[in-house]
Amino acid sequence: MHQTMTPTEAWRRAAERAHTDHIEILRDEAGGWHATSGRDPQRTYELDVAGNVARGCTCMAGALEREACKHRAAFYVATGAIPAPPEADPALAPFVAEARAAGVAEPDLAGFARYLQDLATRCPECGGGGILYSRYCEGTGWPYPTCHVCGGTGRCNTNSH
């Protein structure tokens, strides 16, 4: 059974293929746009660009008038019209690979980015808890001491302490 992709999904997948195949966008001296081939390093495909719209490509998918070829997707990523695939971000690439290997088609990248930001601002002394663990305090029921580095907030501007 054939599933139809939404246009957004088609462009996202094309951008992923462009990243995986290391497609580069080039501009010639006359102002024309070209995209490198993912298979043949000596070959480029010409992009038919008007303004910021890549209307066509000389690749096979372009010749077949498919909606989203990886070369036009690479152009749109390069111009910021569509986001780069998450695999292109070195900080997110391991997370995305692990999530996809576990069968998660669309990992929560915004949540993961918030988690990375949270890690970056956590106090290195208390780990973000605002207090210092003490076996003595645990055993006696006394309150844990406030972290002297972050003053109990659990947050620091940098982790260079």
Secondary structure as a PSIPRED ss2 file (coil, helix, strand):
# PSIPRED VFORMAT (PSIPRED V4.0)

   1 M C   1.000  0.000  0.000
   2 H C   1.000  0.000  0.000
   3 Q C   1.000  0.000  0.000
   4 T C   1.000  0.000  0.000
   5 M C   1.000  0.000  0.000
   6 T C   1.000  0.000  0.000
   7 P H   0.000  1.000  0.000
   8 T H   0.000  1.000  0.000
   9 E H   0.000  1.000  0.000
  10 A H   0.000  1.000  0.000
  11 W H   0.000  1.000  0.000
  12 R H   0.000  1.000  0.000
  13 R H   0.000  1.000  0.000
  14 A H   0.000  1.000  0.000
  15 A H   0.000  1.000  0.000
  16 E H   0.000  1.000  0.000
  17 R H   0.000  1.000  0.000
  18 A H   0.000  1.000  0.000
  19 H H   0.000  1.000  0.000
  20 T H   0.000  1.000  0.000
  21 D C   1.000  0.000  0.000
  22 H C   1.000  0.000  0.000
  23 I C   1.000  0.000  0.000
  24 E C   1.000  0.000  0.000
  25 I E   0.000  0.000  1.000
  26 L E   0.000  0.000  1.000
  27 R E   0.000  0.000  1.000
  28 D C   1.000  0.000  0.000
  29 E C   1.000  0.000  0.000
  30 A C   1.000  0.000  0.000
  31 G C   1.000  0.000  0.000
  32 G C   1.000  0.000  0.000
  33 W E   0.000  0.000  1.000
  34 H E   0.000  0.000  1.000
  35 A E   0.000  0.000  1.000
  36 T E   0.000  0.000  1.000
  37 S C   1.000  0.000  0.000
  38 G C   1.000  0.000  0.000
  39 R C   1.000  0.000  0.000
  40 D C   1.000  0.000  0.000
  41 P C   1.000  0.000  0.000
  42 Q C   1.000  0.000  0.000
  43 R C   1.000  0.000  0.000
  44 T E   0.000  0.000  1.000
  45 Y E   0.000  0.000  1.000
  46 E E   0.000  0.000  1.000
  47 L E   0.000  0.000  1.000
  48 D E   0.000  0.000  1.000
  49 V E   0.000  0.000  1.000
  50 A E   0.000  0.000  1.000
  51 G C   1.000  0.000  0.000
  52 N C   1.000  0.000  0.000
  53 V E   0.000  0.000  1.000
  54 A E   0.000  0.000  1.000
  55 R E   0.000  0.000  1.000
  56 G E   0.000  0.000  1.000
  57 C E   0.000  0.000  1.000
  58 T C   1.000  0.000  0.000
  59 C C   1.000  0.000  0.000
  60 M H   0.000  1.000  0.000
  61 A H   0.000  1.000  0.000
  62 G H   0.000  1.000  0.000
  63 A H   0.000  1.000  0.000
  64 L C   1.000  0.000  0.000
  65 E C   1.000  0.000  0.000
  66 R C   1.000  0.000  0.000
  67 E C   1.000  0.000  0.000
  68 A C   1.000  0.000  0.000
  69 C C   1.000  0.000  0.000
  70 K H   0.000  1.000  0.000
  71 H H   0.000  1.000  0.000
  72 R H   0.000  1.000  0.000
  73 A H   0.000  1.000  0.000
  74 A H   0.000  1.000  0.000
  75 F H   0.000  1.000  0.000
  76 Y H   0.000  1.000  0.000
  77 V H   0.000  1.000  0.000
  78 A H   0.000  1.000  0.000
  79 T H   0.000  1.000  0.000
  80 G C   1.000  0.000  0.000
  81 A C   1.000  0.000  0.000
  82 I C   1.000  0.000  0.000
  83 P C   1.000  0.000  0.000
  84 A C   1.000  0.000  0.000
  85 P C   1.000  0.000  0.000
  86 P H   0.000  1.000  0.000
  87 E H   0.000  1.000  0.000
  88 A H   0.000  1.000  0.000
  89 D C   1.000  0.000  0.000
  90 P C   1.000  0.000  0.000
  91 A C   1.000  0.000  0.000
  92 L C   1.000  0.000  0.000
  93 A H   0.000  1.000  0.000
  94 P H   0.000  1.000  0.000
  95 F H   0.000  1.000  0.000
  96 V H   0.000  1.000  0.000
  97 A H   0.000  1.000  0.000
  98 E H   0.000  1.000  0.000
  99 A H   0.000  1.000  0.000
 100 R H   0.000  1.000  0.000
 101 A H   0.000  1.000  0.000
 102 A C   1.000  0.000  0.000
 103 G C   1.000  0.000  0.000
 104 V C   1.000  0.000  0.000
 105 A C   1.000  0.000  0.000
 106 E C   1.000  0.000  0.000
 107 P C   1.000  0.000  0.000
 108 D C   1.000  0.000  0.000
 109 L H   0.000  1.000  0.000
 110 A H   0.000  1.000  0.000
 111 G H   0.000  1.000  0.000
 112 F H   0.000  1.000  0.000
 113 A H   0.000  1.000  0.000
 114 R H   0.000  1.000  0.000
 115 Y H   0.000  1.000  0.000
 116 L H   0.000  1.000  0.000
 117 Q H   0.000  1.000  0.000
 118 D H   0.000  1.000  0.000
 119 L H   0.000  1.000  0.000
 120 A H   0.000  1.000  0.000
 121 T H   0.000  1.000  0.000
 122 R E   0.000  0.000  1.000
 123 C C   1.000  0.000  0.000
 124 P C   1.000  0.000  0.000
 125 E C   1.000  0.000  0.000
 126 C C   1.000  0.000  0.000
 127 G C   1.000  0.000  0.000
 128 G C   1.000  0.000  0.000
 129 G C   1.000  0.000  0.000
 130 G C   1.000  0.000  0.000
 131 I E   0.000  0.000  1.000
 132 L C   1.000  0.000  0.000
 133 Y C   1.000  0.000  0.000
 134 S C   1.000  0.000  0.000
 135 R H   0.000  1.000  0.000
 136 Y H   0.000  1.000  0.000
 137 C H   0.000  1.000  0.000
 138 E H   0.000  1.000  0.000
 139 G H   0.000  1.000  0.000
 140 T H   0.000  1.000  0.000
 141 G C   1.000  0.000  0.000
 142 W C   1.000  0.000  0.000
 143 P C   1.000  0.000  0.000
 144 Y C   1.000  0.000  0.000
 145 P C   1.000  0.000  0.000
 146 T E   0.000  0.000  1.000
 147 C C   1.000  0.000  0.000
 148 H C   1.000  0.000  0.000
 149 V C   1.000  0.000  0.000
 150 C C   1.000  0.000  0.000
 151 G C   1.000  0.000  0.000
 152 G C   1.000  0.000  0.000
 153 T C   1.000  0.000  0.000
 154 G C   1.000  0.000  0.000
 155 R E   0.000  0.000  1.000
 156 C C   1.000  0.000  0.000
 157 N C   1.000  0.000  0.000
 158 T C   1.000  0.000  0.000
 159 N C   1.000  0.000  0.000
 160 S C   1.000  0.000  0.000
 161 H C   1.000  0.000  0.000
